[in-house]
Amino acid sequence: MKKLSLIFAASLLASPLAQADVVVIGHPSGPDNIASNEVRDLYLNRSKALPDGQNAKPFELPEGDATRAEFHSKVTGRNDAQLKAFWSQQVFTGRGQPPEEAGNASAMKAQVASTPGAIGYIDSADVDDSVKVILTP
């Protein structure tokens, strides 16, 4: 019993360390910051422009990705099933297309770094000089 309690306590202490925070990244020439509600509006097809007026190009990680789940939980308040239903309706009614998908964090950084007006999200541990952090939700 004592061993089980020790393992449980260790897992509680280790879990916050294992999960880093998600950050919203932008193209180096884009805005220096953005509000959470502006990011939500971009990812839910309510807005098409960044705060500085540039056309926005949001990128998305694949369905089932843990960073995607954390991002949408914090920013849009939706899970994968809700997002799938939302975008099915948007496409069916001709209102819009879902954000372009990046295969992983490295691909996300590369696409955001090479596309003016692009935004995306990655784990804060994956940030480098090729992109800039514009929001920590």
VMD Tcl script that draws the C-alpha trace (Angstrom):
set ca {
  {0.00 0.00 0.00}
  {2.82 2.37 0.89}
  {4.49 1.65 -2.45}
  {1.25 2.41 -4.30}
  {0.87 5.73 -2.46}
  {4.44 6.65 -3.33}
  {3.89 5.89 -7.02}
  {0.66 7.90 -7.02}
  {2.34 10.90 -5.36}
  {5.24 10.76 -7.82}
  {2.87 10.67 -10.79}
  {1.01 13.73 -9.49}
  {4.26 15.65 -9.16}
  {5.59 14.60 -12.57}
  {2.47 15.28 -14.65}
  {2.68 19.11 -14.62}
  {6.33 18.87 -15.64}
  {5.57 16.58 -18.54}
  {2.96 18.89 -20.04}
  {4.28 22.16 -21.41}
  {2.02 25.01 -22.43}
  {0.65 25.60 -25.89}
  {1.57 28.90 -27.55}
  {0.20 30.65 -30.62}
  {2.92 31.44 -33.14}
  {3.00 33.86 -36.02}
  {5.02 34.71 -39.10}
  {8.02 36.91 -38.21}
  {6.55 39.87 -40.16}
  {3.14 39.55 -38.49}
  {1.77 41.25 -35.38}
  {3.71 41.00 -32.11}
  {0.64 39.90 -30.16}
  {-2.98 38.92 -30.61}
  {-5.92 38.53 -28.24}
  {-7.31 35.10 -27.44}
  {-10.75 36.05 -28.82}
  {-9.13 37.15 -32.11}
  {-7.42 33.76 -32.43}
  {-10.73 32.04 -31.63}
  {-12.45 34.04 -34.36}
  {-9.77 33.10 -36.90}
  {-10.01 29.39 -36.08}
  {-13.84 29.43 -36.10}
  {-14.15 31.25 -39.44}
  {-15.55 34.43 -37.86}
  {-12.64 36.58 -39.03}
  {-10.18 36.48 -41.92}
  {-7.67 39.17 -40.89}
  {-4.97 39.64 -38.28}
  {-5.08 42.71 -36.00}
  {-2.63 44.52 -38.32}
  {-4.94 44.02 -41.32}
  {-3.01 41.20 -43.05}
  {-5.05 38.31 -44.42}
  {-4.77 35.50 -41.90}
  {-3.71 31.97 -42.79}
  {-4.34 29.69 -39.79}
  {-2.73 26.26 -39.67}
  {-4.01 23.28 -37.66}
  {-2.38 20.19 -36.17}
  {-3.95 16.79 -36.96}
  {-7.03 15.51 -35.17}
  {-6.04 13.53 -32.05}
  {-2.87 15.57 -31.40}
  {-2.52 16.49 -27.69}
  {-1.34 20.03 -28.45}
  {-4.36 20.54 -30.72}
  {-6.68 19.37 -27.95}
  {-5.06 21.73 -25.43}
  {-5.19 24.67 -27.87}
  {-8.85 24.22 -28.74}
  {-9.82 23.59 -25.13}
  {-8.21 26.89 -24.09}
  {-9.01 29.04 -27.14}
  {-12.14 27.83 -28.95}
  {-13.69 25.78 -26.15}
  {-14.31 22.85 -28.51}
  {-13.09 19.27 -28.76}
  {-12.22 17.32 -31.93}
  {-15.77 16.00 -32.42}
  {-17.28 19.47 -32.05}
  {-14.71 20.93 -34.46}
  {-15.40 18.21 -37.01}
  {-19.15 18.91 -36.82}
  {-18.57 22.66 -37.03}
  {-16.37 22.42 -40.12}
  {-18.69 19.89 -41.79}
  {-21.48 22.45 -41.47}
  {-19.27 25.31 -42.71}
  {-18.19 23.33 -45.78}
  {-21.71 22.01 -46.51}
  {-23.23 25.50 -46.39}
  {-20.41 27.03 -48.42}
  {-19.31 29.33 -45.60}
  {-15.70 28.21 -45.46}
  {-13.00 25.58 -45.38}
  {-11.11 24.35 -42.30}
  {-7.57 25.60 -41.68}
  {-4.82 23.85 -43.62}
  {-3.34 20.97 -41.65}
  {0.32 20.73 -40.66}
  {1.47 17.18 -39.94}
  {3.40 17.94 -36.74}
  {5.04 20.77 -34.78}
  {8.04 20.95 -37.12}
  {5.80 21.21 -40.17}
  {3.67 23.81 -38.36}
  {6.75 25.96 -37.66}
  {7.97 25.63 -41.26}
  {4.58 26.57 -42.72}
  {4.07 29.53 -40.37}
  {7.64 30.77 -40.92}
  {7.29 30.67 -44.71}
  {3.74 32.05 -45.08}
  {3.06 35.77 -44.51}
  {-0.04 36.24 -42.34}
  {0.21 32.71 -40.98}
  {-0.60 31.70 -37.43}
  {-0.47 28.33 -35.76}
  {0.10 26.77 -32.38}
  {2.74 24.46 -30.94}
  {4.03 23.29 -27.60}
  {6.14 26.04 -26.02}
  {9.09 23.62 -25.88}
  {9.14 23.53 -29.71}
  {9.49 27.30 -30.24}
  {12.61 28.54 -32.06}
  {13.75 31.71 -33.84}
  {11.94 30.89 -37.10}
  {8.58 32.06 -35.66}
  {7.43 34.41 -32.95}
  {5.13 33.73 -30.02}
  {2.14 36.05 -30.25}
  {-0.10 34.56 -27.53}
  {0.17 32.23 -24.56}
  {-3.47 31.26 -23.89}
}
mol new
graphics top color blue
foreach p $ca { graphics top sphere $p radius 0.5 }
foreach p [lrange $ca 0 end-1] q [lrange $ca 1 end] { graphics top cylinder $p $q radius 0.2 }
display resetview
